[in-house]
Amino acid sequence: MRDQKERVYSIEKLTKAEFRYALKFNLITQEQYDKYLQELNELTSYIYEKYKDSLAFYDEDWIKINNYYEKIVALNFVRDYTKEDLEEIWLIEM
């Protein structure tokens, strides 16, 4: 079983790359990019700090992560193969 924080890191890395792609090709504005990045950083900072010494996540935190994941895959600028990769990262351990 992969470390839960590793899964969150993979989602974070892939999502950041997608935001950079969208900004580069003017699919989103700089303001939107900053907003998306801030939301992602707030979530991941919270997770990394709360679980720095723990391997198991609480249900309420999985709900936060899932809500964020659902929001990202619903964005119209996120490419299909990125959505598939995110789904694989997210569901592989479920």
N, C-alpha and C positions, 0 to 999 in steps of 0.2 A: 504494500500500500504506500503510495506516495505521501510524503509529508503534506499536510494541509496547507502550510504556508508556501510550499513549492507550487501548489496549484494556484493559489492566489497570485503569486509572483508571475506565473505563466500567463494568467489572465491580464494582469497589469501590463506586462511587456507587450503582449499582442495588441491590447487596446491602445496603448500609447503609440505604437507603430501605425495603427489605423487612423488615429487622430492626426498624426504627422502627415500621412498620405492625403487625407482629406483636406488639410490646410494647404499642402503643396499644390494640389490641383484645384484650389478654390471651391471645394465642395462645402466648406464651412468658413466662417470668418475667423479672424484672430480672436475676437471676443468669445465666440462659441468655443474655439479651441481652448482658450484659457479657462472657460467655465467647465468644460468636460474634464480637463486635466486637473482642475482644483477638486472636483467631485471625486475623481479617481484617487488623488493623493490623500484626501481626507479619509476615504474608506480604507485604503491600504495602510496608511499611518496608524489608524485606529487598530486594525487587525494585527499589524506587526508589533505594536506596543503592548496590546492586551495579551498576546500569545507568545511573547518573546521567550518565555520559559515553559511553554506548554505545547503539547502536540495535538490535543483535542479541542475542537471548537464547540461552543455552546450553540444550541438550536437557534436562538435569536440572532446570532451573528451569521449563521448560514442563511437566515432569511434576509438579512441586510445584503449579503453578497449575492444571493439569488436575485433580489430585486434590482440590484445594479446590473447584473448580467442580463436580465430580461430587458432592461432599459437600453442597453448597448446593442443587443441584437435586433431591437426594434427600429434603430436609427436607419434612415434611408440611405445614408452614404456608406454604411459598413458593407464591404464586399461580401459576396456569398461564401467564398472560400474562407474568409476570416470568421464568419459566423459558424461555419462547420468546424473550424479549428477550436473556436471558443466552446462550442458544444461538446467536442471531444474532450477538451481539458476539463470542462465542468462535469460531464456525465461519466467519465471513465471510472471513477471510484464509487459512483452511486449504486 
